[in-house]
Amino acid sequence: MNTVAAVGAAGPAGARADAVDETALPIARRRHPWRWLVSAIALVLAAQFVHGLVTNPGWDWPTFVEYFTADAVLKALRVTVELTLYGTFFGFLLGIWLAIGRLSHNPVLQVLSWTYIWAFRSIPLIVQLLFWFNLAYLYRTFSLGVPFGPGFVSFDVNGVISGFGAAVIGLALHQAAYAAEIIRAGIISVDPGQVEAAKSLGLPWRRQFFTIVAPQAMRGIVPNAMNEVISLFKGTSIVSVMAIAELFYQVQVIFGRNGRVVPLLMVATVWYIVLTTILTVAQFYIERYFAKGSERELPPTPLQRLRGKITEIIGERR
């Protein structure tokens, strides 16, 4: 009996030991030869590109360094940033009202908002800029007074709207058409049940919009809005046709004098990349902020990811 009992007791224990041993066996990793081959080819091509940047004398990096922080370039960069800020601010300010008009139950506002968006999305930006730049050809003076009646105050168009002002007006009106659709899309993406629940709680419409609709709509608005801001930032180069000393125009002036086309174009390119990167980082943190109500854990920041990777590497070495 004791022997049988001992065997019976040893049976399950032995089975558990075998199970443990089976799980402890090393698992053969799946090999990916094509993945490594493609990665090696990509690295070789990238190395060739970097080698060409460093060794090709045509890039003329000394000239690039000389003009990258030149006073004329930095002043032109400031003009580019100002055009972007003004165009974004006034464009989205007008776009909010256009989106409200599209979403309203007033048929007049709906038609006017739709017509504005249709018109300004149909006309190329360069045409709009040249139109506003030559506005004095159509209207020499502006007057304030009774509609279709006498005017009380008159202004000379050339004295009121400068080249920079015409550029801001053109960029803002063009941006407003796209901003309106971005904002409208974000608002209609919110589940109607959210608004119905807010109404059932007796919340006033201001609290319904600013505490329930707007935070949820911003998750859809921010990525598209930042795309438009970045496009506007790069699109400010179009105002060079109006002889405004923004970044691209100033670079053209410089290489028109010294003939160093490629390094001066690289100056503009690198500055565009730097400021676009700043906008991209800002977009990440804005999206992360508005993700608080929809995700249990916020996505880690790049710094947090770097710290986690370093901690993981140190832990593996130990």
C-alpha positions as CSV (number, residue, x, y, z in Angstrom):
1,M,0.0,0.0,0.0
2,N,2.8,2.4,0.8
3,T,4.5,1.6,-2.5
4,V,1.3,2.3,-4.4
5,A,0.7,5.5,-2.4
6,A,4.2,6.6,-3.1
7,V,3.8,5.9,-6.8
8,G,0.4,7.6,-6.9
9,A,1.9,10.7,-5.2
10,A,4.9,10.7,-7.4
11,G,2.8,10.5,-10.6
12,P,1.2,14.0,-10.5
13,A,4.4,15.5,-9.2
14,G,6.4,13.9,-12.1
15,A,3.8,15.2,-14.6
16,R,4.1,18.7,-13.2
17,A,7.9,18.5,-13.4
18,D,7.7,17.3,-17.1
19,A,5.3,20.2,-17.8
20,V,7.8,22.6,-16.3
21,D,10.6,21.2,-18.2
22,E,8.7,21.4,-21.5
23,T,7.9,25.1,-21.0
24,A,11.6,25.7,-20.1
25,L,12.7,24.4,-23.5
26,P,14.1,27.2,-25.8
27,I,11.8,28.2,-28.6
28,A,13.3,28.4,-32.1
29,R,13.1,31.9,-33.4
30,R,11.6,32.5,-36.8
31,R,14.2,33.7,-39.3
32,H,13.5,36.6,-41.7
33,P,16.2,36.6,-44.3
34,W,14.4,38.9,-46.7
35,R,13.7,41.4,-43.9
36,W,17.5,41.6,-43.2
37,L,18.3,41.8,-46.9
38,V,15.9,44.7,-47.4
39,S,17.2,46.5,-44.3
40,A,20.8,46.1,-45.5
41,I,20.0,47.5,-48.9
42,A,18.2,50.5,-47.3
43,L,21.2,51.2,-45.0
44,V,23.6,51.0,-47.9
45,L,21.5,53.5,-49.9
46,A,21.2,55.8,-46.9
47,A,25.0,55.6,-46.4
48,Q,25.6,56.5,-50.0
49,F,23.3,59.5,-49.7
50,V,25.0,60.8,-46.6
51,H,28.4,60.2,-48.2
52,G,27.3,62.2,-51.2
53,L,26.2,65.1,-49.0
54,V,29.6,65.1,-47.2
55,T,31.9,64.6,-50.1
56,N,30.2,66.3,-53.1
57,P,31.7,69.8,-53.5
58,G,28.6,71.0,-55.3
59,W,26.7,71.2,-52.0
60,D,29.2,74.0,-50.9
61,W,28.7,73.6,-47.2
62,P,31.0,76.5,-46.2
63,T,28.6,78.9,-48.1
64,F,25.6,77.2,-46.4
65,V,27.2,77.8,-43.0
66,E,28.0,81.4,-43.9
67,Y,24.4,82.3,-44.8
68,F,22.4,80.0,-42.5
69,T,22.4,82.6,-39.7
70,A,23.0,85.7,-41.8
71,D,21.0,88.8,-40.7
72,A,19.1,89.0,-44.0
73,V,18.1,85.3,-43.8
74,L,17.0,85.6,-40.2
75,K,14.9,88.8,-40.9
76,A,13.3,87.0,-43.8
77,L,12.6,84.0,-41.6
78,R,10.9,86.3,-39.1
79,V,8.6,87.6,-41.9
80,T,7.8,84.0,-42.9
81,V,6.8,83.1,-39.3
82,E,4.7,86.3,-39.0
83,L,2.8,85.5,-42.2
84,T,2.2,82.0,-40.8
85,L,1.0,83.2,-37.4
86,Y,-1.3,85.9,-38.9
87,G,-2.7,83.7,-41.6
88,T,-3.4,80.9,-39.1
89,F,-5.0,83.1,-36.5
90,F,-7.3,85.1,-38.8
91,G,-7.9,82.0,-41.0
92,F,-9.1,79.8,-38.1
93,L,-11.0,82.7,-36.5
94,L,-13.0,83.2,-39.7
95,G,-13.2,79.4,-40.2
96,I,-15.0,79.0,-36.9
97,W,-17.7,81.3,-38.0
98,L,-18.0,79.7,-41.4
99,A,-18.3,76.3,-39.7
100,I,-21.0,77.6,-37.5
101,G,-22.8,78.9,-40.6
102,R,-22.6,75.5,-42.3
103,L,-24.0,73.8,-39.2
104,S,-26.7,76.3,-38.4
105,H,-30.3,75.9,-39.3
106,N,-30.4,79.3,-41.0
107,P,-30.6,78.6,-44.8
108,V,-29.1,82.0,-45.6
109,L,-26.0,81.4,-43.5
110,Q,-25.7,77.9,-44.8
111,V,-25.7,79.1,-48.5
112,L,-23.3,81.9,-47.8
113,S,-20.8,79.7,-45.9
114,W,-21.0,77.0,-48.5
115,T,-20.5,79.5,-51.3
116,Y,-17.5,81.1,-49.6
117,I,-15.8,77.7,-49.0
118,W,-16.6,76.6,-52.6
119,A,-15.1,79.7,-54.1
120,F,-11.9,80.0,-52.1
121,R,-11.1,76.3,-52.4
122,S,-11.6,76.6,-56.2
123,I,-9.3,79.6,-56.8
124,P,-5.5,78.9,-56.6
125,L,-3.7,80.6,-53.8
126,I,-1.4,82.5,-56.0
127,V,-4.3,84.0,-57.9
128,Q,-5.9,85.2,-54.7
129,L,-2.7,86.8,-53.5
130,L,-2.2,88.6,-56.8
131,F,-5.8,89.8,-56.7
132,W,-5.4,91.3,-53.2
133,F,-2.1,92.8,-54.2
134,N,-3.7,94.6,-57.1
135,L,-6.9,95.5,-55.2
136,A,-6.3,99.2,-55.8
137,Y,-6.8,98.6,-59.5
138,L,-10.5,98.0,-58.7
139,Y,-11.1,100.1,-55.6
140,R,-9.0,103.2,-55.1
141,T,-10.7,104.1,-51.8
142,F,-12.6,102.5,-49.0
143,S,-15.4,104.4,-47.3
144,L,-17.4,103.8,-44.1
145,G,-20.9,105.0,-43.9
146,V,-24.5,104.1,-44.8
147,P,-24.8,101.0,-47.0
148,F,-25.6,102.2,-50.6
149,G,-25.6,105.7,-49.2
150,P,-23.1,108.5,-48.3
151,G,-19.8,107.6,-46.8
152,F,-18.5,109.3,-43.7
153,V,-14.8,108.3,-43.7
154,S,-12.7,107.3,-46.7
155,F,-9.3,105.6,-46.9
156,D,-6.8,105.2,-49.7
157,V,-6.4,101.5,-50.6
158,N,-2.7,101.8,-51.3
159,G,-2.2,103.6,-47.9
160,V,-4.2,101.0,-46.0
161,I,-3.3,97.7,-47.6
162,S,0.5,97.2,-48.0
163,G,2.1,94.3,-49.7
164,F,2.5,92.5,-46.4
165,G,-1.2,93.2,-45.5
166,A,-2.4,91.9,-48.9
167,A,-0.4,88.7,-48.3
168,V,-2.0,88.3,-44.8
169,I,-5.5,88.9,-46.2
170,G,-4.9,86.4,-49.0
171,L,-3.4,83.7,-46.8
172,A,-6.1,84.1,-44.1
173,L,-9.1,84.1,-46.5
174,H,-7.7,81.0,-48.3
175,Q,-6.9,79.3,-45.0
176,A,-10.4,80.0,-43.6
177,A,-12.1,77.9,-46.3
178,Y,-10.1,74.8,-45.3
179,A,-10.3,75.6,-41.5
180,A,-14.1,75.7,-41.7
181,E,-14.3,72.2,-43.1
182,I,-11.8,70.9,-40.6
183,I,-13.7,72.4,-37.7
184,R,-17.1,71.2,-39.1
185,A,-15.8,67.7,-39.5
186,G,-14.5,67.6,-36.0
187,I,-17.8,68.7,-34.6
188,I,-20.0,66.3,-36.5
189,S,-17.7,63.4,-35.6
190,V,-18.9,63.7,-32.0
191,D,-21.6,61.1,-31.2
192,P,-25.0,62.8,-31.1
193,G,-25.8,60.8,-28.0
194,Q,-23.3,62.9,-26.1
195,V,-25.3,66.0,-26.8
196,E,-28.6,64.3,-26.0
197,A,-27.2,63.1,-22.7
198,A,-26.0,66.7,-21.9
199,K,-29.5,68.1,-22.7
200,S,-31.2,65.5,-20.5
201,L,-29.0,66.7,-17.6
202,G,-30.3,70.2,-18.2
203,L,-26.9,71.7,-19.1
204,P,-27.0,75.1,-20.9
205,W,-25.8,75.0,-24.5
206,R,-22.5,76.8,-23.7
207,R,-21.5,74.1,-21.2
208,Q,-22.7,71.4,-23.7
209,F,-20.4,72.7,-26.3
210,F,-17.3,73.7,-24.3
211,T,-17.2,70.8,-21.9
212,I,-18.6,67.9,-23.9
213,V,-18.5,68.6,-27.7
214,A,-15.4,70.7,-28.1
215,P,-12.9,68.5,-26.2
216,Q,-14.0,65.4,-28.2
217,A,-14.0,67.3,-31.5
218,M,-10.5,68.6,-30.9
219,R,-9.1,65.1,-31.2
220,G,-10.3,65.1,-34.8
221,I,-9.5,68.7,-35.5
222,V,-5.9,69.0,-34.2
223,P,-4.2,66.6,-36.7
224,N,-5.9,68.1,-39.7
225,A,-5.5,71.7,-38.4
226,M,-1.7,71.2,-37.9
227,N,-1.4,69.8,-41.4
228,E,-3.0,73.0,-42.7
229,V,-0.7,75.2,-40.5
230,I,2.4,73.3,-41.8
231,S,1.1,73.7,-45.4
232,L,0.5,77.4,-44.8
233,F,4.0,77.8,-43.4
234,K,5.5,76.3,-46.5
235,G,3.0,78.0,-48.7
236,T,4.2,81.4,-47.6
237,S,6.9,81.0,-50.2
238,I,4.3,81.8,-52.8
239,V,4.2,85.4,-51.6
240,S,7.6,85.8,-53.2
241,V,5.7,86.8,-56.4
242,M,4.7,89.9,-54.5
243,A,8.3,90.9,-53.8
244,I,7.8,90.4,-50.0
245,A,11.1,89.6,-48.3
246,E,10.1,86.3,-46.8
247,L,12.6,83.4,-46.6
248,F,12.4,82.0,-50.1
249,Y,12.4,85.4,-51.7
250,Q,15.5,86.5,-49.7
251,V,17.3,83.3,-50.6
252,Q,16.5,84.0,-54.3
253,V,17.9,87.5,-54.0
254,I,21.1,86.2,-52.4
255,F,21.9,83.5,-54.9
256,G,20.9,85.9,-57.7
257,R,23.9,88.0,-56.6
258,N,26.5,85.3,-55.9
259,G,25.3,82.4,-58.1
260,R,25.4,79.9,-55.2
261,V,22.1,78.4,-55.9
262,V,22.3,74.9,-54.2
263,P,23.7,76.0,-50.8
264,L,21.2,78.9,-50.6
265,L,18.3,76.6,-51.4
266,M,19.7,74.3,-48.7
267,V,19.5,77.2,-46.2
268,A,15.8,77.6,-46.9
269,T,15.2,73.9,-46.9
270,V,16.9,73.4,-43.5
271,W,15.0,76.3,-41.9
272,Y,11.7,74.9,-43.3
273,I,12.6,71.5,-41.8
274,V,13.5,73.0,-38.4
275,L,10.3,75.0,-38.0
276,T,8.1,72.2,-39.4
277,T,9.7,69.8,-36.8
278,I,8.8,72.3,-34.0
279,L,5.2,72.4,-35.2
280,T,5.1,68.6,-35.3
281,V,6.4,68.3,-31.7
282,A,3.8,70.8,-30.7
283,Q,1.1,68.8,-32.4
284,F,2.2,65.7,-30.5
285,Y,1.7,67.4,-27.1
286,I,-1.6,69.0,-28.1
287,E,-3.0,65.7,-29.2
288,R,-1.7,64.1,-26.0
289,Y,-3.5,66.7,-23.9
290,F,-6.8,66.1,-25.6
291,A,-6.4,62.4,-25.3
292,K,-6.9,62.6,-21.5
293,G,-10.6,61.8,-21.6
294,S,-10.4,58.9,-24.1
295,E,-7.4,56.8,-23.0
296,R,-6.7,55.2,-19.7
297,E,-2.9,55.7,-20.2
298,L,-1.5,58.6,-22.2
299,P,1.0,57.7,-24.9
300,P,4.6,58.2,-23.6
301,T,6.5,61.3,-24.7
302,P,9.7,60.8,-26.7
303,L,11.7,61.6,-23.6
304,Q,9.8,58.9,-21.6
305,R,10.4,56.4,-24.4
306,L,14.1,57.2,-24.4
307,R,14.3,56.7,-20.7
308,G,12.4,53.4,-20.9
309,K,14.7,52.1,-23.6
310,I,17.8,53.0,-21.6
311,T,16.4,51.4,-18.5
312,E,15.6,48.2,-20.6
313,I,19.1,48.1,-22.0
314,I,20.7,48.5,-18.5
315,G,18.4,45.8,-17.1
316,E,19.4,43.3,-19.8
317,R,23.1,43.9,-19.2
318,R,22.6,43.2,-15.5
